[in-house]
Amino acid sequence: AMKERIEAGYVGEVLSCHAVCMRDGPLERPSSRAWQRDASLGANTLTIANGHVIDALRFVAGNFVRVSCMVTTQAPQWYETDTKQLVDVTSPDNVLVGGKLASGAVASVHVAGVPWAGIGFRMDVYGREGTLVVTGNVSSQRGEALRLQGAQRSHTLSDLPIPDRFVWVPADFPRGDPFNVGQMYALFAEAVRTGQNRLPTFDTAVELHRFLDTIRQSSDTGQALPVA
């Protein structure tokens, strides 16, 4: 719905975008979940939470063409609640991306795992004619249904409806995380029946992970880099 409104000119020329996601990143966890502390295993804030959020921003506002990034580990140790030990952490818990989109707009993203009271997800798109804002209590793909708001030549945001055509599961389907998974399965079933796929493909994932590699490289080298 946000992407459609941008393409229909709701905000006019897009000037800048910002996305933030602050979600739970506990400093304590059982040893069975401590494996994620190892960055080489690939399951961390850069690849998971940031991957989803920055992919959502690119989907609605377009691809990055140049980025300058910082990927850091602010909590270098976790406490294992069952072994009573502190373990070293190499996985990043903060990702900051600043850059320019193909449209010429500038964009910034901050995704982090925080110990307490994370604000959840918010994405803003600012244009010459208006603003669009989407918010969620967890992240771009989890938690309660996202809330879409907008303003045109006004400083007051108003709720905007999300059309029913974006709902593919039955009306009584559970909301929250099950809803989002159900949506994907419904589209998958449709693709099997019709032969026409509206879902991301493996190539989509490869392209995203190449972009994540560029984010990491920019942080490691301290340089702004072009995005292939």
Order of alpha helices (4+ residues) and beta strands (2+ residues): alpha-beta-beta-alpha-beta-beta-beta-beta-beta-beta-beta-beta-beta-alpha-alpha-beta
